[in-house]
Amino acid sequence: MIARLTPEHEWAASLVAEIPRPWAARLLSAWEKRRASFNPIVATSEGIARRKANEQLRADVALMRPVNETLPLDASDSELCNAAWEWAEKCRVKLLAIQGEQEHVPTNGFMDALRAAGVAADAVSIDAFEQRQRLAAICAAGGIDAPEEARYEDQPAVRRMVAAHWWKGRLRKAHAKARESAAIRLGIVGRGKECYVSDVSKLDRQWQNERNAAALAATIARNVETEQEFTLAELAAKGPANAAIKRAELMTRINGFERIAIAAGHTGLFLTITCPSKMHRMTTIGAGAGKSRSKGGWDGTTPDEAQRYLAKVWARIRAALARRSVSLYGFRIAEPQHDGTPHWHCLFFYEQKHDATVRAMVRRYALAVDGHEPGAQEKRCDFKSMDPALGTAAGYIAKYVAKNIDGYRLEKDLEGNDSLETSARVEAWATRWRIRQFQQIGGPPVTVWRELRRVENVPSDAPAFVIAAHRAVNKTAVFEGRDNASVAWDHYVEAQGGVDCGRNYRVRLAKVQSDAIGRYGEEGAPKIVGIEYEGLVRPVFERNGVVIADIPRVRPITVESKRFTWEIMRPAASARAGYAARPVSGLDFGLKRAQRAPWTCVNNCTGSGDGSGQMRVVQGATRGGDVEGGDRKANANGKAARGEVPSDGFAAHYGSRSNLTR
């Protein structure tokens, strides 16, 4: 016989109904214990215990704040996608109303007043500004930030706020942070509990990776030149998206910096910077006890806020060293402590004479906040000098690199967790909080290094530094005298001008302006076509067949890299996971479906497919695919109404406000 719930139990169950099930069970279990903790001898003790248990449950649930009222913390990804569509639809309807108002409000007098005041503006710009400000209020109600004013102009910002695709990305970020913030406030994340990140967020990330892997495996890219076919999963495995390749590249760069330091006689310093204690939610119990408890004095700082604090500290340290003409180079790695609060491991190289200055500046700014608290001098800044006789710096930092990528050749972390479990949790932590784990300090950029690897040959008359840089990234075995020699980052840095080159490195990326129009009506980002360097050219001026000048001049010279044209092919019955198609009925905006610019840099082919067979070529594919059959037309109209721009330009369809209100 099933026991019926008491009114109190029904109330408690309703209170935790919209939070993740593991957390709800945890809260209800603690609630039951508090209700049962009373002295039966005292007549009023049971009622007092129940009241305190109810108050504590209500307080705990109040800490778990969702993104908005329509998206609870236990919402699935499909529910989130549906919510994104609904919020975009609210913005679209609001935009139509605003445009209707603007269409019938005379603005001539207002424009004359602006011109008299010396303000250069037109009616279209003013209308777009008003639309942006009023739609931003809907974004605030939805729990997300409106498009950044410093980054986007008014019209592209408006088109984003009426697009479900943009809302889906913003809601996913906000929802992930809201869930993890709730777990931290609840005291779930910590040593002896759920280390680095909550199990709920780790499982969310695991499902996301599985969805992404399935989508990549189901999508085929066909090389037009060679007619070879690969899945996108196979292509992704050949680049830095592959954890093994990412780790190997990082270790190559770290090892190259160490070679430079040894050759120059520079000293190496391994530095750890942590946050003040008030930014930590949990504290450990005893030495080596493997447990943690809630810490008093926590100011509510989240991991992303703590990361911004550390970045500001480093900016001050770097500026102070620059004022003293101290140059350093190396890497910094951000990783979580047991309660999710980030701390930085830094490996720096610099001249030995600057050692005291570097340490003093680090202490000055790293301890500027609460530097007097107990243990700050010992724990907030930790210095270890590198000694080549005891081992390499790259070997010392390798465990931190592996821990933050794939756990390669590690058994346990400092918390006693399995290495594979640790790397999965750290990766989930970094993606939940949008924290950059690895950052190079000093030296030339790695993007040019990667592009040089795509260049087959450089001109024979190219400057020596171009030839040296190309050899460094491709043919080091010949120059280092070892068959298994790795690519030589130190040779590349030297060819680019050394570790102090800053932004004056010699070999740069060659880019051309893209003629594509983005989904929000903006010009496409410049396309990388190869490398570029400054070289001497000898222009010849002739008059009547007679050479009158042959003056060498410095001009940018471009060397194109090897690139292919790809066709992206998907199964004909593919559909977006977790997306509920909702065609708008009864509305016709007069917009026809047109090919759009490809959203992925892999798809550079604009040919047409015949649509036969199991696979079909996706031309101008948008994120998430297409809608088949009878929903095709409705989906086209719906996307256009939600701000996604056809490839023939925004003006052709949105030349005036009346296009949306006809």
C-alpha positions as CSV (number, residue, x, y, z in Angstrom):
1,M,0.0,0.0,0.0
2,I,1.4,3.4,-1.0
3,A,1.5,5.9,1.9
4,R,-0.1,9.2,1.1
5,L,2.0,12.3,1.5
6,T,1.2,14.7,4.3
7,P,0.4,18.4,3.4
8,E,3.9,19.3,4.7
9,H,5.5,16.8,2.4
10,E,3.5,18.0,-0.5
11,W,4.5,21.6,0.2
12,A,8.2,20.6,0.4
13,A,7.9,18.6,-2.9
14,S,6.3,21.5,-4.7
15,L,9.0,23.8,-3.4
16,V,11.8,21.7,-5.0
17,A,9.9,20.6,-8.0
18,E,11.8,22.9,-10.5
19,I,15.4,22.2,-9.4
20,P,17.5,19.3,-10.6
21,R,16.5,16.0,-9.1
22,P,19.8,15.2,-7.3
23,W,19.7,18.6,-5.5
24,A,16.0,18.2,-4.7
25,A,16.7,14.8,-3.0
26,R,19.6,16.4,-1.1
27,L,17.4,19.2,0.2
28,L,14.5,17.0,1.1
29,S,16.8,14.6,3.0
30,A,18.3,17.5,5.0
31,W,14.8,18.8,5.6
32,E,13.7,15.5,7.0
33,K,16.7,15.3,9.3
34,R,16.0,18.8,10.7
35,R,12.3,18.0,11.3
36,A,13.3,14.8,13.2
37,S,15.9,16.6,15.4
38,F,14.0,17.6,18.5
39,N,13.8,16.7,22.2
40,P,10.6,14.6,22.7
41,I,10.6,15.6,26.4
42,V,9.9,19.2,25.5
43,A,6.3,19.6,24.3
44,T,7.0,22.4,21.9
45,S,10.3,21.1,20.5
46,E,8.7,19.2,17.6
47,G,6.8,22.3,16.3
48,I,10.0,24.4,16.6
49,A,12.1,21.9,14.7
50,R,9.5,21.7,11.9
51,R,9.3,25.4,11.6
52,K,13.1,25.8,11.5
53,A,13.3,23.0,8.9
54,N,10.7,24.7,6.7
55,E,12.5,28.1,7.0
56,Q,15.8,26.5,6.1
57,L,14.3,24.7,3.1
58,R,12.7,27.9,1.9
59,A,16.0,29.8,2.3
60,D,18.0,27.1,0.4
61,V,15.6,27.1,-2.5
62,A,15.7,30.9,-2.6
63,L,19.4,30.7,-3.3
64,M,18.8,28.7,-6.5
65,R,17.8,31.4,-8.8
66,P,16.9,30.5,-12.4
67,V,17.6,32.6,-15.5
68,N,14.0,33.7,-15.7
69,E,10.6,32.6,-14.5
70,T,9.8,30.6,-17.6
71,L,13.1,28.5,-17.5
72,P,13.5,26.5,-14.3
73,L,16.9,25.1,-13.3
74,D,15.9,21.6,-14.3
75,A,15.0,22.6,-17.8
76,S,16.3,20.3,-20.6
77,D,18.1,21.6,-23.7
78,S,14.9,21.0,-25.8
79,E,12.9,23.1,-23.3
80,L,15.6,25.8,-23.5
81,C,15.4,25.8,-27.3
82,N,11.7,26.3,-27.1
83,A,12.1,29.1,-24.6
84,A,14.6,30.8,-27.0
85,W,12.0,30.7,-29.8
86,E,9.3,32.1,-27.5
87,W,11.5,35.0,-26.3
88,A,12.6,35.8,-29.9
89,E,8.9,35.8,-30.9
90,K,8.2,38.3,-28.1
91,C,10.9,40.5,-29.5
92,R,9.7,40.1,-33.0
93,V,6.1,41.1,-32.1
94,K,7.4,44.0,-30.1
95,L,9.5,45.1,-33.0
96,L,6.5,45.1,-35.3
97,A,4.6,47.2,-32.8
98,I,7.5,49.7,-32.5
99,Q,7.8,50.0,-36.2
100,G,4.1,50.6,-36.6
101,E,4.4,53.4,-34.1
102,Q,7.4,54.9,-35.8
103,E,5.7,54.7,-39.2
104,H,2.9,57.0,-38.0
105,V,4.8,59.4,-35.8
106,P,6.1,62.5,-37.6
107,T,9.8,63.0,-37.1
108,N,10.6,66.0,-39.3
109,G,10.5,68.5,-36.5
110,F,12.6,66.3,-34.3
111,M,15.2,65.8,-37.1
112,D,15.3,69.6,-37.6
113,A,16.0,70.1,-33.9
114,L,18.8,67.5,-34.0
115,R,20.4,69.2,-37.0
116,A,20.1,72.6,-35.3
117,A,21.9,71.1,-32.3
118,G,24.7,69.8,-34.5
119,V,23.8,66.1,-34.2
120,A,24.5,64.2,-37.4
121,A,21.7,61.5,-37.5
122,D,19.1,60.3,-39.9
123,A,15.6,58.9,-39.2
124,V,16.6,55.3,-39.9
125,S,19.4,55.5,-37.3
126,I,17.2,57.1,-34.7
127,D,14.5,54.5,-35.2
128,A,17.1,51.7,-34.9
129,F,18.4,53.2,-31.7
130,E,14.9,53.3,-30.2
131,Q,14.2,49.8,-31.3
132,R,17.4,48.6,-29.6
133,Q,16.7,50.3,-26.3
134,R,13.1,49.0,-26.1
135,L,14.0,45.4,-27.1
136,A,16.9,45.4,-24.5
137,A,14.2,45.5,-21.8
138,I,12.9,42.2,-23.0
139,C,16.4,40.7,-22.9
140,A,16.7,41.9,-19.3
141,A,13.4,40.2,-18.5
142,G,14.7,37.1,-20.1
143,G,17.7,37.0,-17.9
144,I,20.3,37.7,-20.6
145,D,22.5,40.6,-21.6
146,A,21.4,42.6,-24.7
147,P,24.0,42.9,-27.5
148,E,27.0,44.9,-26.4
149,E,26.8,48.5,-27.5
150,A,30.6,48.7,-28.0
151,R,30.6,45.6,-30.2
152,Y,27.4,45.8,-32.4
153,E,25.7,48.7,-34.2
154,D,22.0,49.3,-33.7
155,Q,20.5,47.5,-36.6
156,P,22.6,44.3,-36.3
157,A,21.8,44.3,-32.5
158,V,18.0,44.5,-33.3
159,R,18.3,41.6,-35.7
160,R,20.0,39.5,-33.1
161,M,17.3,40.2,-30.5
162,V,14.5,38.9,-32.8
163,A,16.5,35.8,-33.8
164,A,15.9,32.5,-32.0
165,H,19.4,31.3,-32.8
166,W,20.9,34.2,-30.9
167,W,18.6,33.7,-28.0
168,K,19.4,30.0,-27.8
169,G,23.1,30.8,-27.5
170,R,22.6,33.4,-24.8
171,L,20.2,31.3,-22.8
172,R,22.5,28.3,-22.9
173,K,25.3,30.3,-21.4
174,A,23.1,32.0,-18.8
175,H,21.4,28.7,-17.9
176,A,24.6,26.8,-17.4
177,K,26.0,29.6,-15.1
178,A,22.7,29.7,-13.2
179,R,22.8,26.0,-12.5
180,E,26.4,25.9,-11.4
181,S,26.0,29.1,-9.3
182,A,23.1,27.3,-7.5
183,A,25.3,24.3,-6.8
184,I,28.0,26.5,-5.3
185,R,25.6,28.4,-3.1
186,L,24.1,25.1,-2.0
187,G,27.6,23.9,-0.9
188,I,27.7,20.9,-3.3
189,V,31.0,21.7,-5.0
190,G,34.0,21.0,-2.9
191,R,36.5,18.4,-1.7
192,G,35.0,15.2,-0.6
193,K,31.7,16.1,-2.4
194,E,31.6,17.0,-6.1
195,C,35.0,18.4,-6.9
196,Y,35.6,21.3,-9.2
197,V,32.1,21.3,-10.7
198,S,28.8,19.7,-9.9
199,D,27.8,16.3,-11.2
200,V,24.8,18.0,-12.9
201,S,27.0,20.3,-14.9
202,K,29.4,17.6,-15.7
203,L,26.6,15.4,-17.1
204,D,25.3,18.4,-19.1
205,R,28.7,18.8,-20.7
206,Q,28.9,15.1,-21.4
207,W,25.6,15.1,-23.2
208,Q,26.6,18.2,-25.1
209,N,29.8,16.6,-26.3
210,E,27.8,13.5,-27.3
211,R,25.4,15.6,-29.3
212,N,28.2,17.5,-31.0
213,A,30.1,14.2,-31.8
214,A,26.9,12.7,-33.3
215,A,26.4,15.8,-35.5
216,L,30.0,15.8,-36.7
217,A,29.9,12.1,-37.4
218,A,26.7,12.4,-39.4
219,T,28.0,15.3,-41.5
220,I,30.3,14.5,-44.5
221,A,32.7,17.0,-46.1
222,R,33.6,16.3,-49.8
223,N,36.8,17.7,-51.1
224,V,36.0,19.1,-54.5
225,E,39.6,19.0,-55.8
226,T,40.5,15.4,-54.7
227,E,36.9,14.0,-54.5
228,Q,37.7,12.5,-51.1
229,E,35.1,12.4,-48.4
230,F,35.5,12.7,-44.7
231,T,33.2,13.1,-41.8
232,L,33.6,16.4,-39.9
233,A,34.6,14.3,-36.9
234,E,37.6,12.9,-38.9
235,L,38.6,16.4,-40.0
236,A,38.2,17.8,-36.4
237,A,40.5,15.1,-35.2
238,K,43.3,16.4,-37.4
239,G,43.5,19.8,-35.7
240,P,43.8,21.5,-32.3
241,A,40.3,20.4,-31.4
242,N,41.9,17.0,-30.8
243,A,43.0,16.9,-27.2
244,A,46.2,15.0,-28.0
245,I,47.2,17.5,-30.7
246,K,46.3,20.4,-28.4
247,R,48.4,19.0,-25.6
248,A,51.3,18.3,-27.9
249,E,51.2,21.8,-29.4
250,L,51.2,23.4,-26.0
251,M,54.1,21.3,-24.8
252,T,56.0,22.1,-28.0
253,R,55.6,25.8,-27.4
254,I,56.5,25.5,-23.7
255,N,59.6,23.5,-24.5
256,G,60.6,26.0,-27.2
257,F,60.5,28.9,-24.7
258,E,62.6,26.8,-22.3
259,R,65.2,26.3,-25.0
260,I,65.3,30.0,-25.6
261,A,65.7,30.7,-21.9
262,I,68.6,28.2,-21.5
263,A,70.4,29.6,-24.6
264,A,70.0,33.1,-23.3
265,G,70.9,32.3,-19.7
266,H,67.5,33.4,-18.4
267,T,66.0,32.2,-15.2
268,G,62.7,30.3,-14.9
269,L,60.0,30.9,-12.3
270,F,57.0,28.8,-11.5
271,L,54.4,31.0,-9.9
272,T,51.0,30.2,-8.4
273,I,48.5,33.0,-7.7
274,T,45.3,32.3,-5.7
275,C,42.3,34.5,-4.8
276,P,41.5,36.0,-1.4
277,S,39.8,33.7,1.0
278,K,36.5,35.7,0.8
279,M,36.1,34.5,-2.8
280,H,36.2,30.8,-1.7
281,R,32.8,29.1,-1.0
282,M,34.3,26.1,0.8
283,T,37.3,25.4,3.1
284,T,39.1,22.2,3.8
285,I,38.9,20.3,7.1
286,G,42.3,19.5,8.4
287,A,45.4,18.5,6.5
288,G,44.8,15.6,4.2
289,A,41.3,14.9,5.6
290,G,39.8,14.9,2.1
291,K,36.7,16.9,3.2
292,S,35.4,20.4,3.1
293,R,32.8,22.5,4.7
294,S,31.0,25.8,4.1
295,K,33.2,28.8,4.8
296,G,32.0,31.9,6.7
297,G,32.7,35.2,5.1
298,W,32.2,34.1,1.5
299,D,31.2,37.3,-0.4
300,G,29.2,35.4,-3.2
301,T,32.0,35.7,-5.8
302,T,31.5,33.2,-8.7
303,P,34.4,31.6,-10.6
304,D,34.0,33.8,-13.6
305,E,34.2,36.9,-11.3
306,A,37.2,35.5,-9.6
307,Q,38.8,34.9,-13.0
308,R,38.3,38.6,-13.9
309,Y,39.9,39.5,-10.6
310,L,43.0,37.5,-11.4
311,A,43.1,39.0,-14.9
312,K,43.0,42.5,-13.4
313,V,45.8,41.5,-11.0
314,W,48.0,40.2,-13.8
315,A,47.3,43.4,-15.9
316,R,48.6,45.5,-13.1
317,I,51.7,43.3,-12.6
318,R,52.5,43.4,-16.3
319,A,52.1,47.1,-16.5
320,A,54.4,47.6,-13.5
321,L,57.0,45.4,-15.0
322,A,56.8,47.2,-18.3
323,R,57.4,50.5,-16.6
324,R,60.6,49.0,-15.2
325,S,61.6,47.6,-18.6
326,V,61.3,44.1,-17.4
327,S,60.3,41.6,-20.2
328,L,59.1,38.1,-19.5
329,Y,57.7,35.3,-21.5
330,G,56.1,31.9,-20.9
331,F,52.6,30.6,-20.2
332,R,49.8,30.8,-17.6
333,I,47.3,28.1,-16.9
334,A,44.0,28.7,-15.1
335,E,42.5,25.7,-13.3
336,P,39.9,25.3,-10.5
337,Q,40.5,24.6,-6.9
338,H,38.3,22.0,-5.2
339,D,35.4,24.5,-4.8
340,G,35.5,25.8,-8.3
341,T,37.4,29.0,-7.5
342,P,40.2,29.5,-10.2
343,H,43.8,30.0,-9.5
344,W,46.7,30.6,-11.9
345,H,49.9,28.5,-12.5
346,C,52.4,30.6,-14.4
347,L,55.7,29.6,-15.9
348,F,57.8,32.7,-16.8
349,F,61.4,33.2,-18.1
350,Y,63.3,36.5,-17.8
351,E,66.8,37.9,-17.1
352,Q,68.3,36.8,-13.8
353,K,68.9,40.4,-12.7
354,H,65.2,41.1,-12.7
355,D,64.3,38.2,-10.4
356,A,63.8,40.4,-7.2
357,T,61.7,43.0,-9.2
358,V,59.4,40.3,-10.6
359,R,58.8,38.7,-7.2
360,A,58.2,42.1,-5.5
361,M,55.7,43.3,-8.2
362,V,53.8,40.0,-8.0
363,R,53.5,40.2,-4.2
364,R,52.6,43.8,-4.3
365,Y,49.5,43.4,-6.6
366,A,48.5,39.8,-5.8
367,L,48.3,40.7,-2.1
368,A,46.7,44.1,-2.5
369,V,43.3,42.7,-1.5
370,D,43.3,41.2,2.0
371,G,47.0,40.6,2.0
372,H,47.0,40.8,5.8
373,E,44.7,37.8,6.3
374,P,46.1,34.7,8.0
375,G,48.1,32.5,5.5
376,A,48.0,35.1,2.7
377,Q,51.8,35.5,2.6
378,E,52.4,31.8,2.3
379,K,49.4,30.6,0.2
380,R,48.4,33.5,-2.0
381,C,51.7,33.7,-3.8
382,D,53.9,30.6,-4.2
383,F,57.3,30.9,-6.0
384,K,59.5,28.0,-7.3
385,S,62.7,28.7,-9.1
386,M,63.4,26.4,-12.0
387,D,66.7,24.4,-11.8
388,P,67.8,22.7,-15.0
389,A,69.9,20.3,-12.9
390,L,66.7,19.0,-11.2
391,G,64.5,18.7,-14.3
392,T,63.1,20.7,-17.1
393,A,60.4,23.4,-16.6
394,A,58.4,21.8,-19.4
395,G,58.4,18.5,-17.5
396,Y,57.3,20.2,-14.3
397,I,54.3,22.0,-16.0
398,A,53.3,19.0,-18.1
399,K,51.1,17.6,-15.3
400,Y,49.1,20.8,-15.2
401,V,48.7,20.8,-18.9
402,A,47.6,17.2,-18.9
403,K,45.2,17.7,-16.0
404,N,43.4,20.5,-17.9
405,I,43.1,18.6,-21.2
406,D,42.9,14.8,-21.2
407,G,44.7,13.5,-18.1
408,Y,47.5,12.0,-20.2
409,R,49.9,9.8,-18.2
410,L,48.4,10.9,-14.9
411,E,46.9,8.6,-12.3
412,K,45.5,10.9,-9.6
413,D,45.2,14.6,-9.1
414,L,46.0,16.5,-5.9
415,E,42.5,15.8,-4.5
416,G,43.0,12.0,-5.1
417,N,40.6,11.8,-8.0
418,D,41.1,9.7,-11.1
419,S,42.9,11.6,-13.9
420,L,40.2,11.0,-16.6
421,E,37.5,12.0,-14.2
422,T,39.5,15.1,-13.2
423,S,40.1,16.2,-16.8
424,A,36.4,15.8,-17.6
425,R,35.4,17.9,-14.6
426,V,37.9,20.6,-15.4
427,E,36.8,20.8,-19.0
428,A,33.1,21.1,-17.8
429,W,34.2,23.8,-15.3
430,A,35.9,25.8,-18.0
431,T,33.0,25.7,-20.4
432,R,30.4,26.4,-17.8
433,W,32.2,29.6,-16.7
434,R,33.7,30.5,-20.1
435,I,37.2,30.6,-18.7
436,R,40.3,30.5,-20.9
437,Q,42.6,27.9,-19.6
438,F,45.8,28.5,-21.4
439,Q,47.4,31.8,-22.4
440,Q,50.8,32.5,-23.9
441,I,52.7,35.4,-22.5
442,G,55.2,37.1,-24.8
443,G,56.5,35.9,-28.1
444,P,54.8,35.8,-31.5
445,P,51.3,34.4,-32.0
446,V,50.6,30.8,-32.7
447,T,48.0,31.6,-35.5
448,V,50.9,32.4,-37.9
449,W,52.6,29.3,-36.8
450,R,49.6,27.2,-37.8
451,E,49.1,29.0,-41.1
452,L,52.8,28.5,-42.0
453,R,52.2,24.8,-41.7
454,R,49.7,25.1,-44.5
455,V,52.2,26.8,-46.8
456,E,53.9,24.2,-49.0
457,N,56.8,26.4,-50.2
458,V,58.0,30.0,-49.8
459,P,59.8,31.9,-52.6
460,S,63.4,31.1,-53.0
461,D,64.3,34.8,-52.9
462,A,62.3,35.4,-49.7
463,P,64.0,37.0,-46.7
464,A,66.0,34.7,-44.5
465,F,63.6,35.1,-41.6
466,V,60.7,33.8,-43.8
467,I,62.6,30.8,-44.9
468,A,63.7,30.1,-41.3
469,A,60.2,30.4,-39.9
470,H,58.9,28.0,-42.6
471,R,61.6,25.5,-41.9
472,A,60.9,25.8,-38.1
473,V,57.3,24.7,-38.5
474,N,57.8,22.0,-41.1
475,K,61.3,20.4,-41.4
476,T,63.0,20.6,-38.1
477,A,64.3,17.0,-38.3
478,V,66.7,18.1,-41.0
479,F,68.1,21.0,-39.0
480,E,68.2,19.5,-35.6
481,G,69.8,16.3,-36.8
482,R,67.3,13.9,-35.2
483,D,64.8,11.9,-37.1
484,N,62.1,12.2,-34.4
485,A,62.7,15.9,-33.6
486,S,59.7,18.0,-32.9
487,V,58.8,21.2,-34.6
488,A,61.1,24.0,-33.4
489,W,59.1,26.7,-31.6
490,D,62.4,28.4,-30.6
491,H,63.6,28.7,-34.2
492,Y,60.2,30.1,-35.1
493,V,60.3,32.7,-32.3
494,E,63.8,33.7,-33.4
495,A,62.7,34.1,-37.0
496,Q,59.8,36.3,-35.9
497,G,62.0,38.7,-34.0
498,G,62.5,37.1,-30.6
499,V,60.4,36.8,-27.5
500,D,60.3,40.6,-27.2
501,C,58.8,41.2,-30.6
502,G,55.4,42.1,-29.3
503,R,53.1,43.1,-32.1
504,N,56.0,43.8,-34.4
505,Y,56.5,40.2,-35.5
506,R,57.7,39.8,-39.1
507,V,55.5,37.2,-40.7
508,R,51.8,37.9,-40.5
509,L,48.5,36.5,-41.7
510,A,47.4,37.5,-45.1
511,K,43.7,38.3,-45.2
512,V,41.2,39.4,-47.9
513,Q,37.9,41.1,-47.3
514,S,35.0,38.7,-47.5
515,D,32.0,39.7,-49.7
516,A,29.7,37.4,-47.7
517,I,26.8,38.9,-45.6
518,G,26.3,37.4,-42.2
519,R,22.9,36.2,-40.8
520,Y,22.4,39.6,-39.1
521,G,23.3,41.7,-42.1
522,E,26.9,42.4,-41.2
523,E,29.9,42.1,-43.5
524,G,31.7,38.8,-43.1
525,A,35.1,38.7,-41.3
526,P,38.2,38.9,-43.4
527,K,39.3,35.5,-44.8
528,I,42.8,34.1,-44.2
529,V,44.5,33.2,-47.5
530,G,48.1,32.7,-46.4
531,I,51.1,34.6,-44.9
532,E,52.4,38.1,-45.5
533,Y,55.7,39.7,-45.0
534,E,57.6,42.9,-45.9
535,G,60.0,42.3,-48.8
536,L,61.9,44.2,-51.4
537,V,60.4,44.5,-54.9
538,R,62.1,46.1,-57.9
539,P,59.5,48.0,-60.0
540,V,60.7,48.8,-63.5
541,F,59.5,52.0,-65.1
542,E,59.8,52.2,-68.9
543,R,59.4,55.0,-71.4
544,N,59.5,54.2,-75.1
545,G,61.1,50.8,-74.4
546,V,63.9,52.4,-72.3
547,V,64.3,51.6,-68.6
548,I,64.5,54.9,-66.7
549,A,64.2,53.6,-63.1
550,D,64.8,50.4,-61.2
551,I,64.4,51.4,-57.6
552,P,63.9,48.6,-54.9
553,R,61.0,49.3,-52.6
554,V,59.6,47.6,-49.5
555,R,56.1,46.1,-50.2
556,P,54.0,43.5,-48.5
557,I,54.4,40.1,-50.2
558,T,51.7,37.4,-49.9
559,V,52.3,33.7,-50.1
560,E,49.1,31.7,-50.3
561,S,48.6,28.6,-48.2
562,K,47.1,25.4,-49.5
563,R,43.4,25.4,-49.1
564,F,40.6,23.3,-50.5
565,T,37.0,23.8,-51.5
566,W,34.5,21.6,-49.6
567,E,31.0,20.5,-50.1
568,I,29.1,19.8,-46.9
569,M,26.7,16.8,-47.1
570,R,24.1,15.8,-44.6
571,P,21.6,13.0,-44.4
572,A,18.4,14.1,-46.1
573,A,16.2,13.4,-43.0
574,S,18.4,15.3,-40.6
575,A,16.8,17.6,-38.1
576,R,17.9,19.9,-35.3
577,A,18.1,18.0,-32.0
578,G,16.0,19.7,-29.4
579,Y,14.3,22.2,-31.7
580,A,10.6,22.5,-32.0
581,A,9.6,24.0,-35.3
582,R,6.8,26.5,-35.0
583,P,5.8,28.0,-38.3
584,V,4.0,31.4,-38.1
585,S,0.5,31.0,-39.5
586,G,-1.6,33.8,-40.9
587,L,1.4,36.2,-41.5
588,D,3.0,36.8,-44.9
589,F,5.8,39.3,-45.0
590,G,6.5,38.9,-48.7
591,L,9.9,37.5,-48.1
592,K,11.2,34.7,-50.3
593,R,13.8,32.1,-49.3
594,A,17.2,32.8,-50.8
595,Q,20.6,31.1,-50.4
596,R,22.6,32.5,-47.5
597,A,26.3,32.7,-47.0
598,P,27.7,29.5,-45.4
599,W,28.0,29.7,-41.6
600,T,31.0,27.4,-41.5
601,C,34.4,28.2,-42.9
602,V,34.6,24.6,-44.2
603,N,31.9,25.2,-46.8
604,N,33.4,27.2,-49.6
605,C,31.4,25.7,-52.5
606,T,28.4,27.4,-54.0
607,G,27.4,24.8,-56.6
608,S,24.0,23.1,-56.6
609,G,23.1,19.6,-55.7
610,D,20.5,17.5,-57.4
611,G,19.0,16.3,-54.1
612,S,19.1,12.7,-55.1
613,G,20.3,9.8,-53.0
614,Q,20.6,9.4,-49.3
615,M,22.9,12.4,-48.9
616,R,22.3,15.9,-50.1
617,V,24.6,18.9,-50.6
618,V,23.8,21.7,-48.2
619,Q,24.4,25.0,-49.9
620,G,24.5,28.1,-47.7
621,A,23.7,25.9,-44.7
622,T,22.7,27.6,-41.5
623,R,23.4,26.4,-38.1
624,G,21.0,23.6,-37.2
625,G,20.0,22.5,-40.8
626,D,16.8,23.0,-42.7
627,V,13.2,22.0,-42.5
628,E,12.0,19.5,-45.0
629,G,8.8,19.2,-47.0
630,G,5.9,21.4,-46.5
631,D,7.4,23.4,-43.6
632,R,10.2,24.7,-45.9
633,K,8.4,27.9,-46.9
634,A,7.0,28.6,-43.5
635,N,10.5,28.2,-42.0
636,A,12.0,30.5,-44.5
637,N,9.4,33.2,-43.7
638,G,9.8,32.6,-40.0
639,K,13.6,33.0,-40.1
640,A,13.5,36.1,-42.2
641,A,11.0,37.6,-39.8
642,R,13.3,36.7,-36.9
643,G,16.2,38.7,-38.3
644,E,18.2,36.1,-40.2
645,V,19.5,37.8,-43.4
646,P,19.6,36.3,-46.9
647,S,22.9,36.2,-48.7
648,D,21.8,38.9,-51.2
649,G,21.9,41.5,-48.5
650,F,19.7,42.9,-45.9
651,A,18.7,46.0,-47.8
652,A,16.9,43.9,-50.5
653,H,14.4,42.7,-48.0
654,Y,14.5,45.3,-45.2
655,G,15.1,48.4,-47.2
656,S,12.4,50.3,-45.2
657,R,10.4,49.8,-42.1
658,S,7.2,49.2,-44.0
659,N,8.5,45.8,-45.3
660,L,7.8,44.3,-42.0
661,T,4.4,45.9,-41.5
662,R,2.8,45.3,-44.8
